[in-house]
Amino acid sequence: MRIHYATQTDVGRRKDRNEDYFGVFREDAPGLTFFKEGALFLVADGLGGHAGGEIASKLGVSIVKDLIKEPPPEPPEDPDADAGYLPVIRKYIKQANDNIFRTNQELVKGNRPMGTTMLAVLALRNKVFIGNVGDSRCYLVRAGEIIEKTIDHSWVDEQVKLGLMSKSEAESDLRRNIVTRSVGTHEEVVVDTYRWHMVPGDVLLMCTDGLINMVKDVDINAEFQKRATPAEIAQRLVNRANENGGKDNITVIVAHISPNLFQLMVTYAVRFFRKHWQQLMWTLLALLFGAACFVVGRFSVKWL
């Protein structure tokens, strides 16, 4: 199973430190038994203004990643049943919540408790299994169009679901960074899970709210309609977020799942030309000049 992915994380323009954390775990990860082909992507955003947000995001990723050491689950008879991979993902996110919550009880005195969002995305051959708490987000992009995305646990998102705010109002509301659910701040946590079907060529985008609060979905979608590599898309999305204000840390993972080999070769060839076109042009001109000199020299000798 081919997965071409790229990661970018940036402190943004307003923060002093980066409280985001992420992890990518492939078939070569030590102790892996949970799957044979695929990848586990983790994205966590430590809660700003809370004690130890940076610690919470790193701790969350370090705990949830251990799910790769679980034995592979038996495939459920009913493909839509709450069985297989999803209960394991949910279990480890809850373990992260228990661990961070206990740490808050024991060590955090007189401060707001540390916490983090947690997005766990398990990409297999034709399925993606997702566990999510908070407002980090996963998108499924097919043929340059966003066809699926996770639901944020944020105040503005709840207002939209209640019909009290439109989606366009939510995208510009100053309270859109207020999360209503997080890992570690309460004794219990509810984990949303998703199961999406994938086809070869699909692209997954995983990101923190530092991207989605700065770049609208229509602009995110536009980046996927250009012929570009995951690294180019990730970098351009981070650049857009910073150009629009960069009010928060920005983490982006772009993963191209089982891409068509011919299209992949064309994409990387286009990237190579864009990066080295001046050098290639000068080389071509030098070759043409050399060929012209050779021809002139041959004709000069002939006429003499």
C-alpha positions in Angstrom: 0.0 0.0 0.0 1.5 3.3 -1.1 1.0 6.4 1.1 2.8 9.6 0.1 2.5 12.0 2.9 4.0 15.3 4.1 3.8 17.1 7.5 4.2 20.7 8.4 3.9 22.4 11.8 4.4 26.1 12.4 4.2 28.4 15.5 2.2 31.0 13.6 2.5 34.7 13.9 0.9 35.4 17.3 2.2 32.6 19.6 5.5 32.3 21.4 5.6 28.5 21.4 4.1 25.6 19.5 1.7 23.6 21.6 0.7 21.3 18.6 2.1 17.8 18.4 1.7 15.1 15.8 2.9 11.6 15.0 3.0 9.3 11.9 3.4 5.5 12.4 3.9 3.3 9.4 4.6 -0.4 8.9 8.2 0.0 10.2 7.1 1.3 13.6 8.6 -0.7 16.5 6.2 -3.2 18.0 3.5 -2.8 15.3 1.0 -5.6 15.3 -2.3 -3.7 14.9 -2.2 -3.6 11.0 -0.1 -4.8 8.2 -0.4 -2.1 5.6 -1.4 1.5 6.2 -0.6 4.3 8.7 -1.7 5.8 11.9 -1.8 9.6 11.9 -2.1 11.5 15.2 -2.7 15.3 15.6 -3.0 17.0 19.0 -3.4 20.7 19.9 -2.6 21.6 23.5 -5.1 24.0 24.9 -3.8 27.5 24.8 -3.8 29.4 28.1 -3.9 26.2 30.1 -1.0 25.0 32.2 1.1 22.6 30.2 -0.8 22.6 26.9 2.4 21.6 25.1 2.9 18.7 27.6 -0.7 17.5 27.2 -0.4 17.3 23.4 2.8 15.3 23.6 1.5 13.1 26.3 -1.7 12.4 24.4 0.2 11.4 21.3 2.6 9.2 23.2 -0.3 7.2 24.8 -2.6 6.9 21.8 0.3 5.7 19.5 0.6 2.6 21.7 -2.6 1.2 20.1 -0.3 -0.1 17.3 0.9 -2.7 19.7 -2.6 -4.2 20.0 -3.3 -7.5 18.2 -5.3 -7.0 15.0 -9.0 -7.1 15.6 -11.3 -9.7 14.1 -13.3 -8.2 11.2 -16.9 -7.7 12.3 -19.7 -9.7 10.5 -21.6 -6.4 10.1 -19.3 -3.8 8.5 -21.3 -1.0 10.1 -21.1 -2.5 13.6 -19.2 -0.7 16.4 -16.4 -3.3 16.3 -13.0 -3.9 15.0 -10.6 -0.9 14.9 -12.9 1.9 16.2 -13.3 0.5 19.8 -9.5 0.3 20.1 -9.0 3.8 18.9 -11.7 5.0 21.4 -10.1 3.0 24.2 -6.7 4.6 23.8 -8.0 8.2 23.5 -9.9 7.6 26.8 -6.7 6.2 28.3 -5.0 9.5 27.3 -7.8 11.4 29.0 -7.5 9.4 32.2 -3.7 9.9 32.3 -3.8 13.6 31.7 -6.8 14.1 34.1 -4.9 12.3 36.9 -1.8 14.4 36.2 -3.9 17.5 36.6 -5.4 16.3 39.9 -1.9 15.5 41.3 0.3 18.3 39.9 -1.7 21.2 38.6 -2.5 23.5 41.5 -4.1 26.9 41.1 -4.1 26.8 37.3 -6.5 25.8 34.6 -6.0 22.1 33.9 -3.9 21.1 30.9 -5.7 19.5 28.0 -5.5 18.8 24.3 -7.5 18.0 21.3 -6.9 14.5 19.8 -7.4 13.3 16.2 -6.5 9.7 15.5 -6.7 8.6 11.8 -6.0 5.0 10.9 -5.7 4.7 7.1 -5.9 1.2 5.7 -6.2 -0.1 2.1 -9.8 0.9 1.4 -11.0 2.3 4.8 -10.2 5.1 7.2 -11.1 4.8 10.9 -11.1 8.0 12.9 -11.4 9.0 16.6 -11.8 12.7 17.4 -12.1 14.9 20.4 -11.9 18.7 20.1 -11.6 20.9 17.0 -8.7 19.4 15.1 -10.1 18.1 11.8 -9.8 15.4 9.2 -10.9 15.9 5.6 -11.3 13.3 2.8 -10.6 14.8 -0.6 -11.5 12.9 -3.8 -10.7 14.2 -7.3 -9.9 17.7 -5.8 -13.2 18.0 -3.9 -13.8 17.7 -0.1 -16.4 14.9 0.3 -16.1 14.2 4.1 -14.9 16.0 7.2 -15.1 15.5 10.9 -17.3 17.6 13.1 -15.6 20.0 15.5 -16.4 20.1 19.2 -16.5 23.9 19.3 -18.9 26.5 20.6 -19.6 28.0 17.1 -20.2 24.5 15.7 -22.8 23.8 18.3 -24.5 27.1 17.5 -24.6 26.0 13.8 -26.1 22.6 14.7 -28.8 24.4 16.9 -29.6 26.7 14.0 -28.5 29.7 15.9 -25.7 30.6 13.6 -25.0 30.1 9.9 -21.9 28.3 8.6 -20.6 31.6 7.0 -21.1 33.4 10.4 -19.3 30.6 12.2 -16.3 30.9 9.9 -15.7 34.5 10.9 -16.9 34.5 14.5 -14.2 35.5 17.0 -15.3 32.7 19.4 -14.6 29.8 16.9 -11.5 28.8 18.9 -13.5 27.9 22.0 -13.6 24.1 22.3 -16.4 22.3 24.2 -14.7 18.9 24.5 -11.1 18.1 25.1 -8.8 15.3 26.4 -7.7 15.6 30.0 -9.8 18.5 31.4 -12.6 16.3 32.7 -12.9 12.9 34.2 -14.9 11.4 31.3 -14.7 12.2 27.6 -16.9 11.2 24.7 -15.0 10.2 21.6 -16.6 10.7 18.2 -15.7 8.0 15.7 -16.0 7.8 11.9 -15.6 5.0 9.3 -15.1 6.3 5.7 -14.6 4.3 2.5 -11.6 5.2 0.4 -10.6 4.6 -3.2 -7.1 4.8 -4.7 -6.1 8.4 -5.2 -8.0 9.8 -2.3 -6.2 12.4 -0.1 -6.5 12.8 3.6 -5.9 16.2 5.2 -5.4 16.3 9.0 -4.9 19.7 10.7 -5.3 21.7 13.9 -7.6 24.7 14.2 -4.7 27.0 13.4 -5.4 26.2 9.8 -9.2 25.9 9.7 -9.8 29.2 11.6 -7.5 31.0 9.2 -8.3 29.4 5.9 -11.9 28.7 4.7 -12.9 25.3 3.3 -13.3 26.8 -0.2 -9.7 28.0 -0.2 -8.5 24.7 1.3 -10.4 22.9 -1.5 -8.7 25.1 -4.1 -5.3 23.9 -3.1 -6.2 20.3 -3.8 -7.4 21.2 -7.3 -3.9 22.1 -8.3 -1.4 19.4 -9.5 0.9 19.4 -6.5 2.7 17.0 -4.2 1.6 16.5 -0.5 4.7 18.6 0.6 3.7 21.5 -1.7 0.0 21.4 -0.6 1.0 21.3 3.1 3.4 24.2 2.8 1.0 26.3 0.8 -1.8 25.7 3.4 0.5 26.8 6.2 1.6 29.9 4.2 -2.1 30.8 3.6 -2.9 30.5 7.4 0.0 32.8 8.2 -0.9 35.3 5.4 -4.4 35.5 6.9 -3.1 36.3 10.3 -1.5 33.2 11.8 -3.3 33.6 15.1 -2.5 30.1 16.3 -0.1 27.2 15.9 -0.6 25.5 12.6 -0.1 21.7 12.0 -1.0 20.1 8.7 -0.6 16.5 7.4 -1.4 15.6 3.8 -1.6 11.9 2.9 -2.1 10.7 -0.7 -3.5 7.2 -0.5 -2.5 4.6 -3.2 -1.9 7.3 -5.9 -1.9 6.3 -9.6 1.8 5.8 -10.5 1.5 7.7 -13.8 -0.2 10.7 -12.2 2.4 10.5 -9.4 5.3 10.6 -11.9 3.7 13.6 -13.7 3.1 15.5 -10.5 6.7 15.0 -9.3 8.0 15.9 -12.8 6.0 19.1 -12.8 7.3 19.9 -9.3 10.9 19.2 -10.4 10.5 21.5 -13.4 8.9 24.3 -11.3 11.8 24.1 -8.9 14.6 23.9 -11.4 13.2 25.5 -14.5 15.8 28.3 -14.6 18.7 25.8 -14.4 17.0 23.6 -17.0 16.5 26.6 -19.3 20.1 27.7 -19.1 21.3 24.1 -19.7 19.0 23.9 -22.8 20.3 27.3 -24.1 23.9 26.2 -23.5 23.2 22.9 -25.5 21.6 24.9 -28.3 24.5 27.3 -28.4 27.0 24.5 -28.5 25.0 22.8 -31.3 24.9 26.0 -33.2 28.7 26.5 -32.8 29.3 23.0 -34.0 27.1 23.5 -37.1 28.8 26.8 -37.9 32.2 25.3 -37.4 31.4 22.3 -39.8 30.1 24.6 -42.5 33.1 27.0 -42.1 35.5 24.1 -42.6 33.6 22.9 -45.7 33.6 26.2 -47.4 37.3 26.8 -46.7 
